Amino acid sequence: MSHENSQHVVVVGTKPDIIKQAPIYHELRERGHDVVLCHTGQHYDHNLSQSMLDEFGVREDINLEVRGGVNDLVSGITAKLALYLKGFADRGGFPITYVHGDTTTAMAGALATFGERQALVHVEAGLRTLSPKPEVLRGWLEQGADLDWASFREQSIDRASWSKGSREPSPEQFNTRVADAGSDLHAAPVELNREFLVDEGFAPAAIDVVGNSVVDALAQAVAGSDKNQVLEKFPQMGDGSFLRFCVHRRENTTNRDRFNLLMDAMEALLEQGHHVLFIRLLGTEAAIDNFGRREWLHDLEERYGDALISTPVWDSYLDVVAAMSMCAVIVTDSGSIVEEANVLEVPCVTLRFGSDRSETFLAGSNFLAPPVSKDLMVSVIHHVFEHRAELSWDRVYPEKASAMLVDAVERRLGEGSLLISEEWRYGLQAQLR
């Protein structure tokens, strides 16, 4: 198991995959490794795939072109990727596959490598949701519009307020657990992820805390972004007062009650005088149509004029980052955006019952507004907006995460310990007769 016969297969399938895997791909190439980029085809719209590849200067070496529903994606990616990786092994190579996070691509990639007994590096491993304990959530709900900000903030940063056990987001929490089960190296972003993995029985020596490669991606994006490009389209964003509001999780966009509460909360914020940048992702657009909200949205756009920017998802990640950095608060149900907000030093509100980036709760950069009470959601968002100047936090994710991850891989290659085994776990050498 050496550098010479190793092929590093960086797998992407979604927009977040590309953003976070690109820095790792570049780091491997800069160190002289044999690297290929494999796209599964999970996301194929230009603004979710090709535009990201272009901005981060990477080009796919192969596209598996898998399409369809969840089961089609899982079976298709597993079969095609396994066959592709087997080709490396048949030619005497040692393929090392890198999958990211909690996507269907990551889960299927883990199945493919596990079936072939090949090395798997799970980038952003150990993502587990923390949700408020029942008594904590009931207390917040009872307060509703009269939420006590000081006690809410204190509870939010207290680990004792949170508990494990949530299956949301789904299927992401399923995906990440499957990927972890098949991994040889768990590249955990923070110590909290290591704690989750050790609690679940994974070997501590197979876990390295290496940070989050989104930091490297953001450094590149910030350096290349131009706020003036955003202001040319939306000059009203120049005063820094906008709430960036986006909803796309399945739980929120396929559940009529949740989605209606979320949209009603956004309208209430506009009624209070807040300015809103409403980003409509594919799931958002489908929910707007499925739940009869299209005319409502048109009416909202007419009533609030420049105070409401309502737009489909943008092609350019550089513009997305520039706009996020100009916002007062980021309101989202996305996990990746929560990470980005922490690094960009913009306070965040999560529109879910918990978060798999709960380190941001404990850091004080992110606050929870569960989609079960319009009054509570509006109150949390308004309080975060009003108190944003006094909010400060230490950045959760260190710099140079990609370098730390590749360091961990190279160390294991040098030790001959990238493929884990019982002999490795016990520190034993196999005895040959």
C-alpha positions in Angstrom: 0.0 0.0 0.0 2.1 2.9 -1.3 1.9 6.2 -2.9 3.1 4.8 -6.2 0.2 2.5 -7.0 -2.6 4.6 -5.3 -5.3 6.3 -7.4 -7.3 8.9 -5.5 -10.9 8.9 -6.8 -12.7 12.0 -5.6 -16.4 11.5 -6.0 -19.0 14.3 -6.5 -22.6 14.2 -7.3 -24.2 17.4 -5.8 -23.5 21.1 -5.6 -22.2 20.8 -2.0 -20.0 17.9 -3.0 -18.3 19.9 -5.7 -17.8 22.9 -3.4 -16.2 20.9 -0.6 -14.4 18.2 -2.7 -12.7 20.6 -5.1 -10.2 21.9 -2.5 -9.3 18.3 -1.6 -8.9 17.4 -5.3 -6.6 20.4 -5.8 -4.5 19.6 -2.7 -4.0 16.0 -3.9 -2.9 17.1 -7.3 -0.6 19.7 -6.0 1.2 17.0 -4.0 1.7 14.9 -7.1 -0.9 12.2 -6.5 -2.7 10.4 -9.2 -6.2 11.9 -8.9 -9.4 11.5 -10.9 -12.7 13.3 -10.4 -15.8 11.1 -10.7 -19.2 12.7 -11.1 -22.2 10.4 -10.4 -24.7 12.7 -12.2 -26.9 13.1 -9.1 -27.2 16.9 -9.8 -27.0 17.8 -13.4 -28.6 21.2 -13.8 -26.1 23.8 -14.9 -26.5 25.9 -11.7 -26.0 22.9 -9.5 -23.1 21.2 -11.3 -21.3 22.6 -14.3 -21.2 26.2 -13.0 -19.6 24.9 -9.8 -17.0 22.8 -11.6 -16.1 25.8 -13.7 -15.8 28.2 -10.8 -13.6 25.8 -8.8 -11.4 24.9 -11.8 -12.1 21.2 -11.8 -13.1 18.9 -14.7 -14.7 15.5 -14.3 -12.8 12.6 -15.7 -15.9 10.5 -15.8 -19.6 11.1 -15.4 -21.6 8.0 -14.4 -24.8 9.8 -15.6 -27.1 8.2 -13.1 -30.6 9.6 -13.1 -33.9 8.9 -11.4 -35.4 8.7 -7.9 -33.6 7.8 -4.7 -33.6 4.0 -5.3 -32.5 4.5 -8.9 -29.6 6.7 -7.7 -28.5 4.3 -5.0 -28.5 1.2 -7.2 -27.2 3.0 -10.3 -24.3 4.8 -8.5 -23.4 1.7 -6.5 -23.2 -0.6 -9.6 -21.5 1.9 -11.9 -19.0 3.2 -9.4 -18.1 -0.4 -8.2 -17.4 -1.4 -11.8 -15.3 1.8 -12.4 -13.2 1.2 -9.2 -12.8 -2.5 -10.0 -11.0 -1.4 -13.2 -8.3 0.3 -11.1 -7.8 -2.8 -9.0 -7.7 -5.1 -12.0 -4.8 -3.1 -13.4 -2.9 -3.5 -10.1 -3.8 -0.2 -8.6 -5.0 0.7 -5.1 -8.0 3.0 -5.5 -8.8 5.3 -2.6 -12.3 6.8 -2.8 -13.3 10.1 -1.2 -17.0 10.7 -0.6 -18.4 13.7 1.1 -21.0 14.2 3.8 -24.5 12.9 3.8 -25.6 12.8 0.2 -27.0 9.8 -1.7 -23.8 9.8 -3.7 -21.8 9.4 -0.5 -24.0 6.5 0.7 -23.9 4.7 -2.6 -20.2 5.3 -2.9 -19.6 3.7 0.4 -21.7 0.6 -0.7 -19.6 0.4 -3.9 -16.2 0.5 -2.1 -17.4 -1.8 0.7 -18.5 -4.4 -1.7 -15.1 -4.3 -3.5 -13.2 -4.0 -0.1 -11.5 -0.9 -1.2 -10.3 2.1 0.8 -12.9 4.8 1.6 -12.3 8.2 3.0 -15.4 9.8 4.4 -15.0 13.6 4.1 -17.1 15.4 6.8 -17.8 12.2 8.7 -19.8 11.9 11.9 -22.6 14.3 11.1 -25.3 13.7 13.7 -28.3 15.8 14.5 -28.7 17.4 17.9 -32.2 18.6 18.8 -33.5 20.5 21.9 -34.6 18.3 24.7 -38.4 18.1 24.9 -38.7 20.3 28.0 -36.5 22.9 26.4 -38.5 23.0 23.2 -41.8 23.1 25.1 -40.5 26.1 27.0 -39.6 28.0 23.8 -43.0 27.1 22.3 -44.8 28.4 25.4 -43.1 31.7 25.1 -43.7 32.0 21.3 -43.9 35.6 20.3 -42.8 36.6 23.9 -39.5 34.7 23.7 -37.0 35.7 26.4 -33.9 36.4 24.3 -31.4 36.2 27.1 -32.5 32.8 28.4 -33.0 31.5 24.8 -29.4 32.5 23.9 -28.0 30.9 27.1 -29.9 27.7 26.5 -28.8 27.6 22.9 -25.1 27.5 23.7 -25.5 25.0 26.6 -24.8 21.4 25.5 -27.2 20.2 28.2 -30.1 21.6 26.3 -29.5 19.2 23.3 -30.1 15.5 22.7 -29.4 13.0 20.0 -31.9 10.7 18.4 -33.4 12.6 15.4 -33.7 10.9 12.0 -33.9 14.3 10.3 -32.7 15.5 7.9 -33.8 12.5 5.9 -32.4 10.7 4.0 -29.2 12.6 5.0 -28.9 11.1 8.5 -29.3 7.6 6.9 -26.8 8.4 4.2 -24.1 9.6 6.6 -24.5 6.6 8.9 -24.1 4.2 6.0 -21.1 6.0 4.7 -19.5 6.0 8.2 -20.1 2.2 8.5 -18.1 1.6 5.4 -15.3 4.1 6.0 -11.6 3.4 6.6 -10.8 7.0 7.5 -13.4 9.2 9.1 -12.4 12.8 8.4 -14.4 14.5 11.0 -14.8 18.3 10.9 -14.8 19.0 14.7 -14.3 17.2 18.0 -18.1 16.9 18.4 -18.2 14.6 15.3 -15.4 12.5 16.7 -17.4 12.2 20.0 -20.5 11.0 18.1 -18.5 8.4 16.1 -16.7 7.0 19.2 -20.0 6.8 21.1 -21.3 4.7 18.2 -18.4 2.3 18.5 -16.1 3.4 15.7 -12.4 2.9 16.3 -10.8 6.1 17.6 -7.7 5.5 15.6 -9.7 5.6 12.4 -11.0 9.1 13.1 -9.0 12.3 12.4 -10.4 15.7 13.2 -9.3 17.7 10.1 -11.7 20.7 9.9 -14.1 21.4 7.1 -13.0 22.0 3.5 -15.7 24.5 3.1 -13.2 26.9 4.7 -10.8 26.4 1.8 -13.6 26.8 -0.7 -14.8 30.0 0.9 -11.3 31.4 0.9 -11.2 30.9 -2.8 -14.7 32.2 -3.4 -14.2 35.4 -1.2 -11.0 36.2 -3.1 -12.7 35.8 -6.4 -16.1 37.4 -5.6 -17.2 41.0 -6.3 -20.0 42.5 -4.2 -20.5 45.1 -6.9 -21.8 42.4 -9.3 -24.5 41.6 -6.8 -25.3 45.2 -6.1 -25.6 46.0 -9.8 -28.6 43.5 -9.9 -29.9 44.3 -6.4 -28.7 47.7 -5.2 -31.1 47.6 -2.2 -28.9 45.0 -0.6 -26.2 47.6 0.0 -27.6 48.7 3.3 -26.9 45.2 4.9 -30.4 44.8 6.2 -31.6 41.7 4.3 -32.5 38.3 5.7 -31.4 35.6 3.3 -34.3 33.1 3.5 -34.1 29.7 1.9 -36.0 26.4 2.4 -35.3 23.2 0.6 -35.2 20.2 2.9 -37.6 17.4 2.1 -39.2 17.6 5.6 -40.0 21.2 5.0 -41.0 21.1 1.3 -43.1 17.9 1.2 -45.0 18.6 4.4 -47.9 21.0 3.7 -48.2 22.2 7.4 -44.5 22.9 7.8 -44.1 24.7 4.4 -47.1 26.9 5.0 -45.8 27.8 8.5 -42.5 28.7 6.9 -44.0 30.9 4.2 -46.4 32.5 6.7 -43.3 33.3 8.9 -41.6 34.9 5.9 -44.6 37.1 5.2 -44.9 38.1 8.9 -41.2 39.2 8.8 -42.0 41.4 5.8 -45.0 42.8 7.6 -42.7 43.7 10.5 -40.6 45.7 8.1 -37.8 43.3 7.4 -36.2 43.0 4.0 -36.0 39.4 2.6 -33.8 37.8 -0.1 -35.9 34.7 -0.8 -33.9 32.0 -2.7 -36.1 29.4 -4.4 -34.4 26.0 -4.8 -35.9 23.1 -6.8 -37.7 21.7 -3.8 -39.0 25.2 -2.9 -40.4 25.7 -6.4 -42.1 22.3 -6.3 -43.6 23.1 -2.8 -44.9 26.5 -4.0 -46.8 24.8 -6.8 -47.9 21.7 -4.9 -49.3 23.7 -2.0 -50.9 26.5 -4.1 -48.5 29.3 -3.1 -47.6 30.6 -6.5 -50.2 33.4 -6.7 -49.5 34.2 -3.0 -45.9 34.7 -3.9 -46.7 36.9 -6.9 -48.9 39.1 -4.6 -46.1 39.3 -2.0 -43.6 40.4 -4.7 -46.0 43.2 -5.8 -46.9 44.3 -2.3 -43.3 44.6 -1.0 -41.4 45.7 -4.1 -37.7 46.2 -3.4 -38.1 44.9 0.2 -38.5 41.3 -1.2 -36.0 39.9 -3.7 -37.4 36.6 -4.8 -35.2 34.6 -7.1 -34.3 31.1 -8.3 -31.0 29.6 -7.1 -28.1 31.5 -8.6 -25.5 30.0 -11.0 -22.5 31.6 -9.4 -21.2 30.5 -6.0 -19.0 33.6 -6.0 -22.1 35.8 -6.1 -23.8 33.6 -3.5 -21.0 34.1 -1.1 -20.8 37.9 -1.8 -24.5 38.2 -1.2 -24.4 36.1 2.0 -21.6 38.3 3.4 -23.8 41.4 2.9 -26.8 40.0 4.7 -27.8 40.8 8.3 -29.0 37.2 9.1 -29.1 34.0 7.2 -32.3 32.0 7.7 -32.1 28.5 6.3 -32.7 24.8 6.6 -29.4 23.9 4.9 -26.5 22.4 6.8 -23.8 23.6 4.5 -25.0 27.2 4.6 -24.9 27.1 8.4 -21.2 26.2 8.1 -20.6 29.0 5.6 -22.4 31.5 7.8 -20.2 30.7 10.7 -17.0 31.3 8.6 -18.4 34.5 7.0 -19.3 35.8 10.5 -23.0 36.3 9.6 -25.5 35.1 12.3 -27.7 32.2 11.3 -31.1 30.8 12.1 -31.9 27.1 11.3 -35.5 26.3 10.3 -35.6 22.8 11.5 -36.1 20.8 14.7 -32.4 20.4 15.1 -29.1 20.5 13.2 -26.4 18.1 12.1 -24.0 21.1 12.4 -24.9 21.6 16.1 -21.4 22.8 16.9 -22.6 26.1 15.5 -25.4 26.2 18.2 -22.8 25.7 20.9 -20.5 28.3 19.3 -23.3 30.9 19.4 -23.4 31.6 15.6 -26.6 29.7 14.9 -30.0 29.6 16.5 -32.9 27.2 16.1 -36.4 28.2 14.9 -38.5 24.9 14.6 -41.1 25.0 11.8 -43.9 24.2 14.3 -44.9 27.7 15.4 -45.0 30.8 13.3 -44.7 33.1 16.3 -41.6 31.3 17.6 -39.9 31.4 14.2 -40.6 35.1 13.7 -39.5 35.9 17.3 -36.2 34.0 17.0 -35.3 35.6 13.6 -36.3 39.1 14.8 -34.3 38.7 18.0 -31.2 37.5 16.1 -31.6 40.5 13.7 -32.0 43.0 16.5 -29.1 41.6 18.6 -26.7 40.8 15.7 -24.2 43.5 16.6 -23.6 42.0 20.0 -23.2 38.4 18.7 -19.7 37.2 18.3 -18.1 33.7 18.2 -14.9 31.9 17.6 -14.8 30.3 14.2 -15.7 26.6 14.5 -13.7 25.4 11.5 -9.9 25.9 11.2 -8.1 26.9 8.0 -6.3 24.5 5.7 -8.7 21.6 6.2 -7.9 20.0 2.9 -4.2 19.9 3.8 -4.9 18.3 7.1 -7.1 15.7 5.5 -4.5 14.8 2.9 -1.8 14.7 5.6 -4.0 12.0 7.4 -4.3 10.0 4.2 -0.6 10.2 3.5 0.3 9.2 7.0 -1.8 6.1 6.8 -0.4 5.2 3.4 3.0 5.5 4.8 2.1 3.2 7.7 0.2 0.8 5.5 -2.9 1.3 7.6 -5.4 2.9 5.3 -7.4 -0.3 5.0 -8.6 -1.1 8.5 -8.6 -4.6 9.8 -8.8 -6.4 13.2 -5.0 -6.8 13.1 -4.7 -3.1 12.6 -7.3 -2.4 15.4 -5.4 -4.5 17.9 -1.9 -3.3 16.7 -0.9 -6.8 15.6 0.9 -8.1 12.6 -0.4 -11.2 10.8 1.8 -14.2 11.5 2.7 -16.3 8.5 3.8 -19.9 8.7 
